[in-house]
């Protein structure tokens, strides 16, 4: 399992592997939004939580189509499906690798981009907490969408249409955590909901993803 994790991380770090694309897109969103809506600090502070989470969602989408498609093309997915390791565990490892090269860097860079959007100082701890708890759910949910479309050629658009509605609860509670934190309010409740989404997705979706992969490999 560790070998599979290191393999996926190594492939993502190579040129064209997807690492850096999400960060670049996230940075562009944070830079272009102030240019589009104007430099008013009050307006930027109001929209900062939502913009940061929308940017994170779209950044995660950029590399989801590579999650299983490359393995399906070279036959590795068939070997993984027949390996002694459960396919559900393979899905978890691939989701973890995706989070390590996408979600974790987004969590680290988010406070710096919050400066560009004039996020109040009180919101930064909640920003890191929300991204730290919420971005794993993006990778697990994205893996489910990638598993559903693994047998389709050029299924990137369909993948986006499938995954984006499933991202909505994470978006709502993640943005609410940052908004409440920025206003100095208690953000514990939406943070717990966000953690519940991540835990529930991690517990249930790898099973559904593995079942989808088995169906697509028949």
N, C-alpha and C positions, 0 to 999 in steps of 0.2 A: 504493500500500500504506500509506503514511503517512497519507493522507487517510482510509482505512478505519479505521486504528487510532485516529486522533483522533475520528472519528465515533462509534465504539463507546464510547470513554472518555467522550465528551460525553453520550451517551445514558445511560450508567450513572451519571453524576454528577447528572443531573436528578432531580427529585422522583419517587419511584416507580421509578427506574431500577435499583435494587438496591444502589447504593453506600451503605454505612453499615449495611445490614441484617446483613451478615456480621459486622461489628465489634460491633454491638449484641448479636447472638446469642452471639458469642464471650465478650463481657463477662458476659452473663447466666450462661453456663455456669460461668465462673470464680467468680462470686459465689454462685451457688446450690449448687454442690457442697460448699463448706465448711459451708454451713448444713445440708445434708442428712446429711453423714457426721460432722459434729462438728468442733470446733476443735483436735483433737489434732494438734500440728505434725508428729509422726512419721508419723501416718497420711496426712496431706496431702502430705508430702514423698514418700511411696512412690507415691501415685497421681497425682501432678502430671504426670509425662511422658505417661501415657496419657490423662488428662483433657484436657490441652492439645491433643493430637493429635485426639482424638475431637471436641472443640469445633471445631477447624479444618476437619475433614472435613465436619461438618454445616453449618458456616458457608458453605463453598464450594458446597454443594448448593443453597442458597437461591436463587441467581441463575443456575443452570445452564439452567433451562428457558427463559430469555430469550435464550440464546446464538444460536440460529438461528430460534426460533419467531417472533419479531417480524419478522425479514426475510422469513420464509415468508409471513406474513400480508399484508404490503404489497407483495409481489412482488419485493422487492430480492434475494432469494436466487436467483431465476431469472436476474436480470441478472448477479449475481456468477458464476453457474455458466457463463454464456456469455461472460463477459468474457475479454480476452486473458490476464489473470492466472490462473495455475493455481489450481484450487479447493483444492488442498492448501495453497498459500500463504495463501489466504483463511482456512482453518481455523487455521493457525499464528498469523496476525495476530489472529483473534478469541480464540484461547486466550491470547495475550500480553495483549490488552486485559483479559480476565477476570482474569488474574493481577495486573495492575497495579492494578486496583480492588478486588481481594479478597485474593489471596495476599500481595502486598507489604505492605498495611496490617496483615494478621494477623502477619506477621513482625516488623513494627515494634512492635506493641503487645504481643506475646507476653511479653517480659521483664517488663513491668509487671504482667501477669496472673499471671506466675510468682510474684510476691511474695505475691499473695493465696493461693496454694497452697503457700506455704512451700518453694519450690524452693531447694535449696542453692545458694550463690553459685557454686560450681565448675561448676554445670550451665548457667549463662546463656550463655556463649560457644557451647556445643554446642547449646543451644536455638535460638539465632539461626542457626547453621550448618545445623541440621536443617530448620528452617522455610524457610530460603533455598534449600536444595537440593531439598526435598520438595514444597513448595507448587506449583511449576510443573507437576509431574506430576499434581497434583490437577486443574489447569485443563485439561491436555491430555486426560487420561482422561475428565474431565467433558464435554469437547467431543465426544469419541467417543460417549458416551451420548446427548448432545443431538442428534447427527447421526442416530442410530438412531431416535429418537422424534420427529423434526422433523415428520413427516407425520401425527402423531396428535394428536387433540384431548384436552386434559386428560391429557397423558402424563407429568405430573410424578411421580406415584407410580411408574410403570413406570421412569422415568429413575432414580429413587433405587434401585430394586431392581436395575437393571442396573449402576449405577456403584459402589455400596457394596462389593460383593464384589471389584471391581477395585482398590478403595482399600486393601484389607487389607494387601498387602505394604508399601505406603508407611507405613501405620499402625504395623506391627510394627517396621520398621527405624527409623522416625523416633522412636518412643517409646524404642527401645533405645539410640539415640544419646544422648538426654537422660538416660536412667537411668544409663548408664555414666559419662557426664560428671559427673553429680551425685554419684556415688560415688567420683570421682577415678580411674576406670579409663580405659584407652585405648578410645576410641570410634571409631577410624579405620575398622575393618572394617565396622560397620553404616552408617557415613557413606558409605563407598564403594559399598555396596550401594544405598543411597538415591540416590546420584548416578547409578548405573547404571540404576535404574528410571526416573529422570527422562530421561536421555539416550535410553534405549531407547523410552520412550513418545513422546518428541518426534520420534524418527526414523521410527517405524512407524505410530503411531496417526493422524497427519494423513492418510496415504494411505487408511487404512481409513475414516476419517470422510468424506473426499471421496467415496469409493465409495458409502457409505451415503446421502449426500445426493443423489447422482446417481440412485440407485435410487428414493428417495422422491419425486424430482421428476418421474419418468416417469408 
